Amino acid sequence: MSAEPKRVLFVCIGNSCRSQMAEAFARAYGSDVMVPASAGLAPASHIASDTMEAMHAKSLDLRDHFPKHLRHVSRAQFDLVVNMSGMQLPSELNARVVEWDVPDPVMMDYEEHCDVRDLIERKVMQLVLELRREQAEPKLKGLGSGWTKE
């Protein structure tokens, strides 16, 4: 029996670049351990074209994604909120909040945008691995004294 996936919310300012990329990577790499969503503090009107192109280069399609305000997801329960906005989040989010220092690529050129994309991809993969480790911990404890971690 596997543990329930964690509900994870990625937040940035416009929900047009960073949080959209994080949500897409989380869906692609970590659907076994998390149910991701994304939102923004002041959502843009559309996903940034460089974000669409940069994610397409990673074979991830964001055409069906759209910016959402934090209010639209605030009624849902999340286990973890990843804040990339650089701003303080509203206190009504009843979840553990982690801060990721990720520059906002919205005004950057395409190559810099891709650098930010790659940083987000690495951070999401680290999170996926942490969540997998957390899920495995109870199973490892049940294996008895013969188990050793390397």
Backbone as numpy.savetxt, mean C-alpha at the origin, in Angstrom:
# Nx Ny Nz CAx CAy CAz Cx Cy Cz
-5.25 -24.16 8.19 -6.10 -22.98 8.19 -5.21 -21.74 8.19
-5.40 -20.84 7.23 -4.57 -19.64 7.16 -5.25 -18.48 7.87
-4.43 -17.52 8.31 -4.95 -16.35 8.99 -5.68 -15.45 8.00
-6.58 -14.65 8.55 -7.31 -13.68 7.72 -6.33 -12.66 7.15
-6.50 -12.28 5.90 -5.65 -11.21 5.35 -5.90 -9.90 6.09
-4.87 -9.10 6.23 -4.98 -7.79 6.87 -5.57 -6.80 5.88
-6.42 -5.93 6.38 -6.96 -4.85 5.55 -6.02 -3.67 5.68
-5.43 -3.26 4.55 -4.41 -2.22 4.54 -4.86 -1.06 3.66
-4.77 0.15 4.20 -5.12 1.36 3.47 -3.86 2.17 3.22
-3.62 2.51 1.95 -2.50 3.36 1.56 -3.05 4.76 1.32
-2.43 5.76 1.96 -2.94 7.13 1.88 -1.83 8.06 1.40
-2.18 8.94 0.46 -1.30 10.04 0.07 -2.18 11.28 -0.05
-1.71 12.29 -0.71 -2.51 13.52 -0.79 -3.59 13.41 -1.86
-3.21 13.17 -3.11 -4.18 13.20 -4.20 -4.75 11.86 -4.62
-4.24 10.77 -4.08 -4.65 9.42 -4.49 -4.58 9.30 -6.01
-3.53 9.93 -6.55 -3.32 9.95 -7.99 -2.01 9.29 -8.39
-1.09 9.14 -7.42 0.22 8.57 -7.73 0.62 7.52 -6.69
1.16 7.96 -5.56 1.80 7.06 -4.60 0.87 5.98 -4.05
-0.27 6.38 -3.52 -1.15 5.38 -2.91 -1.75 4.45 -3.95
-1.99 4.95 -5.15 -2.49 4.10 -6.23 -1.44 3.05 -6.61
-0.18 3.47 -6.70 0.89 2.52 -7.02 1.01 1.47 -5.92
0.99 1.91 -4.67 1.11 0.98 -3.55 -0.03 -0.03 -3.55
-1.25 0.44 -3.77 -2.40 -0.47 -3.81 -2.23 -1.50 -4.92
-1.80 -1.06 -6.10 -1.64 -1.98 -7.23 -0.55 -3.01 -6.95
0.58 -2.58 -6.39 1.64 -3.53 -6.06 1.16 -4.50 -4.98
0.42 -4.00 -3.99 -0.08 -4.86 -2.92 -1.04 -5.92 -3.47
-1.90 -5.54 -4.39 -2.81 -6.51 -5.01 -2.03 -7.55 -5.81
-0.99 -7.10 -6.51 -0.22 -8.00 -7.37 0.65 -8.96 -6.55
1.25 -8.48 -5.48 2.24 -9.27 -4.75 1.76 -9.84 -3.43
0.74 -9.23 -2.84 0.39 -9.62 -1.47 -1.04 -9.99 -1.22
-1.77 -10.40 -2.25 -3.20 -10.70 -2.05 -3.42 -11.87 -1.10
-2.40 -12.66 -0.84 -2.53 -13.76 0.12 -2.53 -13.28 1.56
-1.98 -12.08 1.82 -1.87 -11.60 3.20 -2.55 -10.26 3.45
-3.02 -9.60 2.39 -3.69 -8.32 2.61 -4.77 -8.03 1.58
-5.71 -7.22 2.03 -6.75 -6.68 1.15 -6.47 -5.17 1.12
-5.85 -4.70 0.04 -5.44 -3.30 0.01 -6.52 -2.36 -0.54
-6.41 -1.12 -0.13 -7.24 -0.03 -0.65 -6.37 1.22 -0.63
-6.85 2.27 -1.29 -6.10 3.53 -1.26 -7.07 4.70 -1.22
-6.56 5.83 -0.72 -7.37 7.04 -0.64 -6.43 8.24 -0.52
-7.01 9.43 -0.69 -6.23 10.66 -0.58 -6.89 11.66 0.34
-6.07 12.56 0.86 -6.59 13.62 1.72 -7.30 14.70 0.91
-6.84 14.93 -0.31 -7.44 15.90 -1.23 -7.35 15.30 -2.63
-8.24 14.37 -2.96 -8.10 13.60 -4.19 -8.10 14.44 -5.46
-7.26 14.01 -6.38 -7.19 14.61 -7.70 -8.41 14.18 -8.51
-8.52 14.69 -9.70 -9.66 14.33 -10.56 -9.41 13.06 -11.35
-8.11 12.65 -11.46 -7.79 11.45 -12.24 -6.41 10.93 -11.82
-6.10 9.72 -12.22 -4.78 9.15 -11.97 -3.79 9.87 -12.90
-2.64 10.24 -12.37 -1.63 10.93 -13.17 -1.18 10.06 -14.34
-1.03 10.67 -15.50 -0.67 9.90 -16.70 0.70 9.22 -16.55
1.66 9.87 -15.88 2.96 9.22 -15.66 2.82 8.01 -14.73
1.90 8.07 -13.80 1.64 6.92 -12.93 1.08 5.77 -13.75
0.13 6.07 -14.61 -0.45 5.03 -15.47 0.63 4.38 -16.31
1.48 5.22 -16.93 2.52 4.71 -17.81 3.58 3.93 -17.03
3.99 4.46 -15.88 5.01 3.78 -15.07 4.52 2.42 -14.57
3.27 2.34 -14.21 2.73 1.07 -13.73 2.51 0.10 -14.90
2.14 0.63 -16.05 2.00 -0.20 -17.24 3.34 -0.85 -17.58
4.44 -0.13 -17.37 5.77 -0.68 -17.61 6.07 -1.85 -16.69
5.35 -1.95 -15.57 5.47 -3.08 -14.64 4.34 -4.10 -14.86
3.64 -3.97 -15.97 2.52 -4.85 -16.33 1.36 -4.77 -15.35
1.14 -3.59 -14.78 0.01 -3.36 -13.91 -0.87 -2.27 -14.52
-2.14 -2.58 -14.69 -3.07 -1.71 -15.39 -3.92 -0.93 -14.37
-3.84 0.38 -14.41 -4.62 1.22 -13.49 -5.80 1.91 -14.17
-6.16 1.47 -15.36 -7.24 2.15 -16.09 -8.56 2.16 -15.33
-8.83 1.16 -14.51 -10.09 1.11 -13.76 -9.98 1.78 -12.40
-8.83 2.32 -12.05 -8.64 2.99 -10.76 -9.07 4.45 -10.87
-9.45 5.02 -9.74 -9.81 6.43 -9.71 -9.51 6.97 -8.30
-9.20 8.25 -8.19 -8.92 8.84 -6.87 -10.16 8.83 -5.98
-9.93 8.49 -4.71 -10.99 8.45 -3.71 -10.58 9.28 -2.51
-11.53 9.94 -1.90 -11.26 10.70 -0.69 -11.23 9.76 0.50
-10.44 10.12 1.49 -10.36 9.33 2.72 -11.75 9.11 3.33
-12.64 10.09 3.18 -14.01 9.95 3.71 -14.72 8.75 3.11
-14.43 8.42 1.84 -15.13 7.33 1.17 -14.76 5.96 1.71
-13.64 5.87 2.38 -13.21 4.57 2.92 -13.16 4.58 4.44
-13.46 5.71 5.07 -13.27 5.85 6.52 -14.20 4.98 7.35
-15.30 4.52 6.78 -16.20 3.64 7.54 -15.70 2.20 7.58
-14.85 1.84 6.64 -14.29 0.49 6.62 -13.28 0.35 7.75
-13.14 -0.86 8.23 -12.16 -1.15 9.27 -10.85 -1.59 8.63
-9.76 -0.98 9.03 -8.45 -1.35 8.52 -7.57 -1.80 9.67
-6.71 -2.76 9.38 -5.74 -3.22 10.37 -4.51 -2.33 10.37
-4.22 -1.76 9.21 -3.01 -0.96 9.05 -3.28 0.15 8.05
-2.79 1.35 8.36 -2.85 2.48 7.44 -1.41 2.90 7.15
-1.06 2.94 5.88 0.26 3.38 5.46 0.12 4.81 4.96
0.71 5.74 5.69 0.59 7.16 5.38 1.81 7.62 4.60
1.60 8.02 3.35 2.66 8.56 2.51 2.44 10.04 2.24
1.48 10.65 2.92 1.10 12.03 2.63 2.07 13.05 3.22
2.80 12.66 4.25 3.64 13.62 4.96 2.84 14.51 5.90
1.56 14.23 6.02 0.67 15.02 6.88 0.07 14.10 7.95
-0.43 14.72 9.01 -1.09 13.95 10.04 -2.47 13.52 9.54
-2.81 12.26 9.82 -4.11 11.74 9.39 -5.16 11.99 10.45
-6.43 12.02 10.06 -7.51 12.20 11.03 -7.48 11.11 12.10
-7.81 11.48 13.31 -7.72 10.54 14.44 -8.80 9.46 14.40
-9.84 9.64 13.61 -10.92 8.64 13.60 -10.55 7.34 12.88
-9.39 7.31 12.27 -8.93 6.05 11.68 -8.48 5.15 12.83
-9.24 4.13 13.10 -8.92 3.23 14.21 -8.06 2.10 13.73
-6.82 2.41 13.43 -5.89 1.40 12.95 -4.47 1.85 13.27
-3.58 0.90 13.26 -2.16 1.23 13.42 -1.73 1.99 12.16
-1.00 3.07 12.35 -0.52 3.89 11.24 0.99 3.79 11.16
1.49 3.52 9.97 2.94 3.58 9.73 3.19 4.68 8.71
4.30 5.36 8.88 4.66 6.47 8.00 5.72 6.00 7.01
5.48 6.22 5.74 6.47 5.96 4.71 6.89 7.30 4.12
8.18 7.56 4.15 8.72 8.80 3.58 8.96 8.56 2.09
7.97 8.92 1.29 8.02 8.72 -0.16 7.72 10.06 -0.82
8.65 10.56 -1.64 8.40 11.85 -2.29 7.20 11.79 -3.24
6.52 12.91 -3.36 5.37 12.99 -4.25 5.86 13.20 -5.69
5.60 12.24 -6.58 6.11 12.35 -7.95 5.25 13.17 -8.89
4.17 13.73 -8.42 3.19 14.34 -9.32 3.80 15.41 -10.22
4.79 16.14 -9.77 5.40 17.20 -10.59 6.79 16.80 -11.11
7.15 15.54 -10.94 8.47 15.07 -11.38 8.43 14.63 -12.83
9.62 14.54 -13.44 9.66 14.00 -14.79 9.46 12.48 -14.73
9.30 11.88 -15.88 8.93 10.45 -15.93 9.97 9.56 -15.27
11.26 9.81 -15.49 12.30 8.96 -14.90 12.25 9.03 -13.37
12.07 10.23 -12.82 11.96 10.38 -11.36 10.68 9.70 -10.86
9.64 9.80 -11.63 8.37 9.13 -11.30 8.62 7.62 -11.17
9.38 7.08 -12.10 9.70 5.64 -12.06 10.57 5.30 -10.86
11.46 6.22 -10.45 12.26 5.99 -9.25 11.36 5.88 -8.01
10.37 6.77 -7.92 9.41 6.72 -6.82 8.61 5.42 -6.89
8.17 5.05 -8.09 7.44 3.78 -8.27 8.26 2.62 -7.73
9.56 2.59 -8.06 10.41 1.48 -7.63 10.61 1.48 -6.11
10.69 2.67 -5.51 10.78 2.77 -4.05 9.51 2.20 -3.41
8.37 2.57 -3.95 7.09 2.07 -3.42 7.01 0.56 -3.59
7.44 0.05 -4.72 7.42 -1.39 -4.95 8.25 -2.11 -3.89
9.45 -1.60 -3.59 10.29 -2.22 -2.56 9.62 -2.18 -1.20
9.02 -1.04 -0.86 8.37 -0.90 0.44 7.16 -1.84 0.56
6.40 -1.96 -0.51 5.25 -2.88 -0.49 5.74 -4.31 -0.34
6.80 -4.68 -1.05 7.33 -6.04 -0.91 7.81 -6.31 0.51
8.45 -5.32 1.15 8.86 -5.48 2.55 7.64 -5.70 3.44
6.57 -4.94 3.18 5.35 -5.10 3.96 4.74 -6.48 3.74
4.69 -6.94 2.50 4.17 -8.27 2.19 4.96 -9.33 2.95
6.27 -9.22 2.93 7.11 -10.20 3.63 6.89 -10.16 5.14
6.73 -8.95 5.71 6.43 -8.83 7.14 5.11 -9.50 7.48
4.09 -9.27 6.66 2.78 -9.87 6.92 2.83 -11.38 6.78
3.57 -11.88 5.81 3.73 -13.34 5.66 4.44 -13.93 6.87
5.45 -13.21 7.37 6.16 -13.67 8.56 5.22 -13.71 9.76
4.41 -12.66 9.92 3.43 -12.62 11.02 2.47 -13.79 10.93
2.00 -14.09 9.72 1.08 -15.22 9.55 1.75 -16.54 9.88
3.04 -16.67 9.59 3.76 -17.92 9.81 4.15 -18.11 11.27
4.31 -17.05 12.04 4.76 -17.15 13.43 3.96 -18.16 14.25
2.63 -18.08 14.28 1.87 -19.05 15.09 2.11 -20.49 14.62
2.25 -20.67 13.32 2.48 -22.01 12.79 3.85 -22.52 13.21
4.84 -21.65 13.21 6.19 -22.04 13.59 6.25 -22.42 15.06
5.54 -21.68 15.91 5.52 -21.97 17.34 4.93 -23.35 17.60
4.00 -23.77 16.77 3.34 -25.06 16.97 4.16 -26.25 16.52
5.33 -26.01 15.93 6.14 -27.11 15.43 6.98 -27.77 16.52
7.03 -27.19 17.71 7.77 -27.82 18.80 9.20 -27.33 18.89
9.93 -27.93 19.81 11.28 -27.45 20.13 12.30 -27.75 19.04
11.96 -28.58 18.07 12.91 -28.91 17.01 13.05 -27.82 15.96
12.21 -26.80 16.00 12.24 -25.75 14.99 13.30 -24.70 15.35
14.11 -24.37 14.43 15.05 -23.27 14.62 14.94 -22.31 13.45
15.06 -21.05 13.75 15.04 -20.03 12.70 16.46 -19.82 12.23
16.65 -19.70 10.94 18.00 -19.43 10.41 18.10 -18.00 9.99
